[in-house]
Amino acid sequence: MNKAIKTGITLALIAAIAATALALINSITAPKIAEYEAQVVLNALSEVAPGYDIKEKEDVTDGVVNSLYPIYKDDVLEGYIVSLKGNGYGGEFNLMVSYTLKGSVIDARLLANSETPGLGKKAEKGQYMEKFQNTGGNTPVPVKKGQLDKDEADSIGGSTVTFSAIAKTIAYGSSFVEEKGGK
């Protein structure tokens, strides 16, 4: 019985020391991680809406749309940057997409994601999102590989699930902005 109590106390001490060490490490790294994530969002905002004045973030809670940022040119509302959440092959991902008031995609960036390295991760590159530019609104967002020209279809080879998830999320954002319009 003494051995069991001694082992229990030893394990409790090890657990307490480990928990304290993890808490200390978290208190040091959490602010740096938050700062990095904020910088990623700022970079994405400027990348998806070059030449626009980006106004104050508006929080939205509809499950897919997290927030939107009105974008202006010469003090005239031209559209929105929308932060979207979708589900791809690797699980949940975040997109930052700019739209005109009619729901046409200006540009998009894939932010936080767990897509497959070498395949779905290609979507993190700006040129991957070019296939969505000027779609939405009057031109449907391509949600199937067959809706793309050969070069664009080849660029998504091996990551069709990721492409489809991103496309459907972008299309949802397009409809959201089109419905919102200049409101």
C-alpha positions as CSV (number, residue, x, y, z in Angstrom):
1,M,0.0,0.0,0.0
2,N,2.8,2.4,0.8
3,K,4.3,1.8,-2.7
4,A,1.0,2.7,-4.4
5,I,0.6,5.9,-2.3
6,K,4.3,6.9,-3.1
7,T,3.7,6.2,-6.8
8,G,0.5,8.3,-6.7
9,I,2.2,11.2,-5.0
10,T,5.1,11.1,-7.5
11,L,2.8,11.1,-10.5
12,A,0.8,14.0,-9.0
13,L,4.0,16.0,-8.5
14,I,5.1,15.3,-12.1
15,A,1.7,16.3,-13.4
16,A,1.7,19.5,-11.4
17,I,5.2,20.4,-12.6
18,A,4.3,19.7,-16.2
19,A,1.1,21.7,-15.9
20,T,2.9,24.6,-14.4
21,A,5.6,24.5,-17.2
22,L,2.9,24.4,-19.9
23,A,1.1,27.3,-18.4
24,L,4.3,29.3,-18.2
25,I,5.2,28.5,-21.8
26,N,1.6,29.4,-22.9
27,S,1.8,32.7,-21.1
28,I,5.0,33.5,-23.1
29,T,3.9,32.3,-26.5
30,A,0.2,33.2,-26.6
31,P,0.7,36.9,-27.1
32,K,3.3,36.3,-29.9
33,I,0.9,33.8,-31.6
34,A,-2.0,36.3,-31.3
35,E,0.3,39.1,-32.8
36,Y,1.3,36.8,-35.6
37,E,-2.3,35.9,-36.4
38,A,-3.3,39.5,-36.4
39,Q,-0.5,40.3,-38.8
40,V,-1.6,37.5,-41.1
41,V,-5.1,39.0,-41.2
42,L,-3.7,42.5,-41.9
43,N,-1.6,41.2,-44.7
44,A,-4.5,39.3,-46.2
45,L,-6.7,42.4,-46.1
46,S,-4.2,44.5,-48.0
47,E,-3.6,41.6,-50.5
48,V,-7.2,41.0,-51.4
49,A,-8.2,44.7,-51.7
50,P,-5.2,46.7,-53.1
51,G,-6.0,50.3,-53.8
52,Y,-9.1,50.3,-51.5
53,D,-9.6,52.0,-48.2
54,I,-10.6,49.3,-45.7
55,K,-13.0,50.4,-43.0
56,E,-13.8,49.1,-39.5
57,K,-14.6,45.3,-39.1
58,E,-18.2,44.3,-38.6
59,D,-18.8,41.0,-36.8
60,V,-21.3,38.6,-38.4
61,T,-22.5,35.3,-36.9
62,D,-24.1,33.2,-39.6
63,G,-21.9,30.1,-39.4
64,V,-19.9,30.7,-42.6
65,V,-19.4,34.5,-42.6
66,N,-17.3,35.6,-39.6
67,S,-16.9,39.2,-40.3
68,L,-16.8,41.8,-43.1
69,Y,-14.9,44.9,-43.8
70,P,-16.4,47.6,-46.0
71,I,-14.0,48.7,-48.8
72,Y,-14.1,52.2,-50.2
73,K,-12.6,54.0,-53.1
74,D,-12.8,57.9,-53.1
75,D,-15.3,57.7,-50.1
76,V,-17.7,55.5,-52.1
77,L,-18.6,52.1,-50.9
78,E,-17.3,49.6,-53.5
79,G,-17.7,46.3,-51.8
80,Y,-16.7,44.1,-48.8
81,I,-13.9,41.9,-47.7
82,V,-15.5,38.9,-46.1
83,S,-13.9,36.5,-43.6
84,L,-15.3,33.1,-44.3
85,K,-15.1,29.7,-42.6
86,G,-15.4,26.4,-44.6
87,N,-14.6,22.7,-44.4
88,G,-12.1,21.1,-46.7
89,Y,-10.3,17.8,-46.9
90,G,-8.1,18.7,-43.9
91,G,-11.0,20.1,-41.9
92,E,-11.9,23.7,-41.1
93,F,-10.3,26.6,-43.0
94,N,-10.5,30.4,-43.1
95,L,-10.7,32.5,-46.2
96,M,-10.4,36.2,-46.8
97,V,-12.3,37.3,-49.9
98,S,-13.0,40.7,-51.4
99,Y,-16.2,41.3,-53.4
100,T,-17.8,44.1,-55.3
101,L,-21.3,45.1,-54.1
102,K,-22.8,42.8,-56.8
103,G,-21.0,39.8,-55.3
104,S,-18.2,39.5,-57.9
105,V,-14.9,38.3,-56.5
106,I,-12.0,40.8,-56.5
107,D,-9.5,38.5,-54.9
108,A,-9.2,35.8,-52.2
109,R,-6.6,34.3,-49.8
110,L,-6.7,31.0,-47.9
111,L,-5.6,31.7,-44.3
112,A,-5.6,29.1,-41.4
113,N,-6.1,25.6,-42.8
114,S,-5.0,21.9,-42.4
115,E,-5.1,20.9,-46.1
116,T,-2.8,18.3,-47.4
117,P,0.8,19.5,-47.9
118,G,1.8,19.6,-51.6
119,L,-1.8,19.3,-52.8
120,G,-4.5,21.3,-50.9
121,K,-1.8,23.7,-49.6
122,K,-1.4,25.0,-53.1
123,A,-4.6,27.0,-52.4
124,E,-2.5,29.2,-50.1
125,K,-0.8,30.8,-53.1
126,G,-2.3,33.9,-54.6
127,Q,-2.2,32.5,-58.2
128,Y,-4.5,29.6,-57.1
129,M,-7.2,32.1,-56.3
130,E,-7.0,33.7,-59.7
131,K,-9.6,31.2,-61.1
132,F,-12.2,32.8,-58.8
133,Q,-11.5,36.4,-59.7
134,N,-14.4,38.2,-61.5
135,T,-16.7,35.3,-60.8
136,G,-19.8,35.6,-58.6
137,G,-22.6,38.1,-59.2
138,N,-23.4,37.7,-62.9
139,T,-20.9,35.0,-63.5
140,P,-21.2,31.8,-61.5
141,V,-18.3,30.8,-59.2
142,P,-16.8,27.6,-60.6
143,V,-17.6,24.9,-58.0
144,K,-16.7,21.9,-60.2
145,K,-13.5,21.0,-62.0
146,G,-15.4,20.8,-65.3
147,Q,-16.3,24.5,-65.1
148,L,-12.6,25.4,-65.4
149,D,-10.4,25.6,-68.5
150,K,-7.7,22.9,-68.9
151,D,-4.8,24.8,-67.2
152,E,-6.9,25.8,-64.2
153,A,-8.3,22.3,-63.9
154,D,-4.8,20.9,-64.0
155,S,-3.8,23.3,-61.2
156,I,-6.2,21.6,-58.8
157,G,-5.1,18.0,-59.6
158,G,-5.1,15.9,-56.5
159,S,-7.0,18.5,-54.4
160,T,-10.5,18.4,-55.8
161,V,-12.1,18.3,-52.3
162,T,-10.1,21.4,-51.3
163,F,-11.1,23.2,-54.5
164,S,-14.7,22.3,-54.2
165,A,-14.9,23.4,-50.5
166,I,-13.1,26.7,-51.2
167,A,-15.3,27.3,-54.3
168,K,-18.6,26.6,-52.4
169,T,-17.4,28.9,-49.5
170,I,-16.5,31.7,-52.0
171,A,-19.9,31.2,-53.7
172,Y,-21.7,31.5,-50.4
173,G,-19.8,34.7,-49.6
174,S,-20.7,36.1,-53.1
175,S,-24.4,35.4,-52.4
176,F,-24.1,37.0,-48.9
177,V,-22.5,40.2,-50.3
178,E,-25.0,40.3,-53.3
179,E,-27.9,40.1,-50.8
180,K,-26.3,42.8,-48.5
181,G,-25.4,45.1,-51.4
182,G,-24.8,48.6,-50.3
183,K,-26.6,48.2,-47.0
